[in-house]
Structures are given as structure tokens and as C-alpha cells.
């Protein structure tokens, strides 16, 4: 197969940045304003790009008129700190972005931006970007060096076909991610509706009675949460042989999923089994929401270990699903955050704080009903996660071969 011709990036598109916006220009609502972190989070697999920063509609219109604004098909590349995350502007996107943090590729000529998106993530693209890196304490790309990138480029129709093949995998991945998000939201909402607002099936037939917890349904019991679940239950695991190990980086800020589990020897760290909840105890991991639900082990007897900065929560008189959903609640997290002590930047939750957390425990029949509804969702979330891993592996195997012209490929 003949080699594709090589071209410089500045022959194929315009490479620029935004115009400077100062902190005084930020407002509480308006047109979204992105920094590098928003694109980086999107690149990690989040479904949406979101931000807490905005500029006024008037400021956006002014910049759009004078300098232009990102439009459909434009590409943004993180260029300071965390390098190489990419975002292609989608239909309906309307935002502005921070100068310097993001480099703007636009006005493409003979180059498909979606093809460029995948090329940047390929071994060839990463090697070229490495040549554009400057700085030691904080790495950065410069626009001058980015303009000089060389890319082996097939014809535009071939580029588009390759991008379509790879996009098909990403669409399947995003659909599964969307389903995971919906399933988890539904489980947490059901927990809150039944066990916080007391709007469970048949609640109309249960009069409220006064308690130390406030008015609760008749037949429910107020107890300390530490009487209803175990905190750091003792589990023994041999030092011999490799076992699953879960670093803090494996936990998600907004999902039960535990990803990229490692195999390690030894047994130093927290120990846990299927059905346990891993609750980050150290700042800023706790504030960021790092919490995981263990269901990746082969059976109920298997044991894994992980970071010493976890608190392991296990159901005693509740259900594993209840414990996980409760650990995600603002009330539970709030009492943990208030208990944190220690040196600045290394504060940790004091386990005794949970002795002060009261719950109204529902009858076993209602807890079992809740588990019967949400347990299949928990299992489906894990199944979808495995499917996503398989799709990513397949896509990543195809990526360098497609972008080098070794194979034509088939859509999944």
C-alpha cells in the first residue's frame, strides 16, 4: 500500500487561541466558559461538558463578532498542564474558552476534524505532540510548534470513513455510559424517595409517629447507623499470591464503578468483599465524591485490598444497595466532612462520627423490596462497564492500524 502524503498542520487548518477574559468578567449564569479541566473531564468519558463559570451574553456576542467563537467541527486541545485532551464542537454547543489553556483548531482545508481527533490520540499523534512540548515545572504546547506538526493524510473521503468507523465505537460507549448514569440516578432517587422522604409503596397507610429522628412511619426503628452497618469490618487475606488491589484512582467521583483494578502481592491496606462500599476518607477525595461499590470479585468468599484511605462500609441489618445509596447522600457525606481533622491538605474522616448519624430503619420486607428493585440495576451497571472496556480495547487496537492505512476496518 502506498504511503499517505505528509502535510504540515498549518497547511490544513488555522491554529489559534481565544481572546483574554478576566476574572472580573465571570458571572453566575450566561454563556458557559471552559478551561482545560472541562475538556479533560470530557476526554475521561464524562457525557457532558459542564462548568461553574459563565460570561454574559453581551460579552460573548462581542467576542463572537470581533474574533469568532467555536463552531460546529472546530477542535479544542488542552495545552497547559494536562496535555492532549481533545474536544470537537458538537451541534448546539455555544461557549467561549480560556486563552492559553486551550488551543483552537478551525477553518479546516482537506482535513476532517473528527479524523484529527482520533489521530491526536494515536501513537503517531502522541509522538508528534511530544515534539511540541515545552516547560519542565508545567508542560505546555505552543501554537508555533503545533503549526509545524506533520501528519500523514489520506484523501478527505478516506479520513471521513475512518472517523465514522471509530465514531461508531464511541457512540456505543457513550450510549452505555448514558445508561449507567440513568440507572444510578434512578437507584439513588428511589432510595431518597423511600427512606428519606418516606414515600414508599403504601406509605399512606402508615401513620407517622414522633421519634428522636423526627416523625417517622409507624413500625420503623430509629438507630445509630453503626448499629445497622459495619465500619471497616475485619477481613483476613493472605500475604501470598496476587490479589485484586484498588488504588484511590480507581474510584469515580459520581458513579459506583471501580475501574482499572490492579493485581498486587501482599495484604497491606483495607480489605473488602463483594457488596461492600468503599468510602474515601481523605481530602479532597471525599469532597470530590470518590465512592465505589464492590462487585467485581468472582464470588462472595473472594477478598480484595486497596488504599488505606478507604473506609469500608458493609450492611448489617440493611442491604448492600441501601448502604451504597446512603453513602452517596448529602446527609451522610456532610457528617463525614465535618468530622475531618489533621494537617491542611491531608485531613481525614474520624470514624467515630458515624456513631452520631441516625437513620430510620425500615422493616426488613421493605428493605428487601428495595434491594429486589435496584440490585438488577447495580448488576447491569457492572455489565455495561465490562462492555465499555471491551469496546475501548477493540477501538484502541483498530486506531493505530486505521490511521496508518494498514487496514480498512469495519464498523461494529
Long-range contacts (C-beta under 8 A, 24 or more apart in sequence): 1-405, 1-406, 3-152, 3-405, 4-152, 4-153, 4-154, 4-405, 5-152, 5-153, 6-150, 6-151, 6-152, 6-153, 7-110, 7-150, 7-151, 7-153, 8-147, 8-148, 8-149, 8-150, 9-146, 9-147, 9-148, 9-149, 9-150, 9-151, 10-147, 10-148, 11-109, 12-108, 12-109, 12-110, 12-111, 12-151, 12-153, 13-105, 13-106, 13-107, 13-108, 13-109, 13-111, 13-113, 13-116, 14-105, 14-106, 14-107, 15-103, 15-104, 15-105, 15-143, 15-146, 15-147, 16-103, 16-104, 16-106, 16-143, 17-99, 17-100, 17-102, 17-103, 17-104, 17-143, 18-63, 18-67, 18-96, 18-97, 18-98, 18-99, 18-102, 18-104, 19-63, 19-66, 19-67, 19-99, 20-99, 21-55, 21-59, 21-63, 21-96, 21-98, 21-99, 25-55, 25-56, 25-59, 26-53, 26-54, 26-55, 27-54, 27-55, 27-56, 28-54, 29-54, 30-54, 30-55, 30-56, 30-57, 30-59, 30-60, 31-55, 31-56, 31-57, 31-59, 31-60, 31-94, 31-95, 31-96, 32-94, 32-95, 32-96, 33-95, 33-96, 33-97, 33-98, 34-76, 34-95, 34-96, 34-97, 34-98, 34-102, 35-97, 35-98, 35-101, 35-102, 36-78, 36-79, 36-80, 36-81, 36-82, 36-85, 36-98, 36-101, 36-102, 37-82, 39-76, 39-78, 39-85, 39-86, 39-87, 39-102, 40-78, 40-82, 40-85, 42-85, 42-87, 43-78, 43-85, 43-86, 43-87, 45-173, 45-177, 47-174, 47-177, 47-178, 47-181, 49-87, 49-95, 55-96, 59-96, 60-94, 60-96, 63-96, 68-106, 69-94, 69-95, 69-96, 70-95, 70-96, 70-97, 70-104, 70-106, 71-106, 73-108, 73-113, 73-114, 74-104, 74-105, 74-106, 74-113, 75-104, 75-105, 75-106, 75-113, 75-116, 75-117, 76-102, 76-103, 76-104, 76-105, 77-102, 77-103, 77-105, 77-120, 77-141, 77-146, 78-102, 79-103, 79-140, 79-141, 79-146, 80-138, 80-139, 80-140, 80-141, 81-138, 81-139, 81-140, 83-129, 83-133, 83-139, 83-140, 83-141, 84-120, 84-121, 84-126, 84-129, 86-117, 86-120, 86-121, 88-113, 88-114, 88-117, 103-141, 103-143, 103-146, 110-153, 110-156, 111-151, 111-153, 111-156, 111-159, 112-156, 112-159, 112-160, 112-163, 114-160, 114-163, 114-167, 115-159, 115-160, 115-162, 115-163, 116-151, 117-163, 118-162, 118-163, 118-166, 118-399, 118-402, 118-403, 119-151, 119-403, 121-399, 122-399, 122-400, 122-403, 123-400, 124-151, 124-152, 124-400, 124-403, 124-404, 125-151, 125-403, 152-404, 152-405, 154-405, 162-402, 162-403, 162-409, 164-411, 165-398, 165-402, 165-409, 165-410, 165-411, 166-395, 166-398, 166-399, 166-402, 168-411, 168-412, 169-391, 169-392, 169-394, 169-395, 169-398, 169-412, 170-395, 172-391, 172-412, 173-388, 173-391, 173-392, 173-395, 176-384, 176-385, 176-387, 176-388, 176-391, 177-388, 179-380, 179-384, 180-255, 180-257, 180-381, 180-384, 180-385, 181-255, 183-377, 183-380, 183-381, 184-255, 184-256, 184-377, 184-381, 186-374, 186-377, 187-321, 187-325, 187-374, 187-377, 187-378, 188-325, 188-328, 188-329, 190-370, 190-373, 190-374, 191-321, 191-322, 191-325, 191-326, 191-329, 191-370, 191-374, 192-325, 192-329, 194-362, 194-366, 194-370, 195-322, 195-326, 195-359, 195-360, 195-362, 195-370, 196-329, 196-331, 198-360, 200-362, 200-366, 201-369, 211-360, 212-358, 213-358, 213-359, 213-360, 216-360, 217-360, 217-362, 219-363, 220-360, 220-361, 220-362, 220-363, 221-360, 221-361, 222-358, 222-359, 222-360, 222-361, 223-358, 223-359, 223-361, 224-354, 224-355, 224-356, 224-357, 224-358, 224-359, 225-326, 225-332, 225-354, 225-357, 225-358, 225-359, 226-354, 226-355, 226-357, 227-316, 227-317, 228-315, 228-316, 228-317, 228-318, 228-359, 228-361, 229-313, 229-314, 229-315, 229-316, 229-317, 229-318, 229-323, 230-312, 230-313, 230-314, 230-315, 230-316, 231-311, 231-312, 231-313, 231-351, 231-354, 232-270, 232-311, 232-312, 232-351, 233-276, 233-312, 233-314, 235-271, 235-272, 235-273, 235-303, 236-271, 236-303, 237-267, 237-271, 237-303, 237-305, 238-267, 239-265, 239-266, 239-267, 240-265, 241-265, 243-267, 243-303, 243-304, 243-305, 244-296, 244-297, 244-304, 244-305, 245-269, 245-304, 245-305, 245-306, 246-278, 246-292, 246-304, 246-305, 246-306, 246-307, 246-310, 247-306, 247-307, 248-280, 248-282, 248-285, 248-290, 248-306, 248-307, 248-309, 248-310, 250-292, 250-306, 251-278, 251-280, 251-285, 251-290, 251-291, 251-292, 252-289, 252-290, 252-291, 252-292, 253-288, 253-289, 253-290, 254-289, 255-381, 256-291, 256-292, 256-293, 256-324, 256-378, 256-381, 257-292, 257-293, 257-381, 257-382, 257-385, 258-292, 258-293, 258-294, 258-296, 259-385, 261-296, 261-304, 264-305, 266-305, 267-305, 268-305, 268-308, 269-305, 269-306, 269-307, 269-308, 270-305, 270-306, 270-307, 270-308, 270-310, 270-311, 270-312, 271-303, 271-304, 271-305, 271-312, 272-303, 272-304, 272-305, 272-306, 272-310, 272-312, 272-314, 273-297, 273-300, 273-301, 273-302, 273-303, 273-304, 273-314, 274-299, 274-300, 274-302, 275-300, 275-314, 275-315, 275-320, 276-312, 276-313, 276-314, 276-320, 277-312, 277-313, 277-314, 277-320, 277-323, 277-324, 277-327, 278-306, 278-310, 278-311, 278-312, 278-313, 279-310, 279-311, 279-312, 279-313, 279-327, 279-336, 279-349, 280-309, 280-310, 280-311, 281-309, 281-310, 281-311, 281-336, 281-348, 281-349, 282-309, 282-346, 282-347, 282-348, 282-349, 283-340, 283-345, 283-346, 283-347, 283-348, 285-309, 286-333, 286-336, 286-337, 286-340, 286-349, 287-337, 289-328, 289-333, 291-324, 291-327, 291-328, 293-320, 293-324, 293-378, 295-378, 295-379, 295-382, 296-382, 309-348, 311-349, 311-351, 317-361, 318-361, 318-367, 319-367, 319-368, 319-370, 319-371, 320-371, 321-370, 321-371, 321-374, 321-375, 321-378, 322-367, 322-370, 322-371, 324-378, 325-374, 326-359, 331-357, 332-357
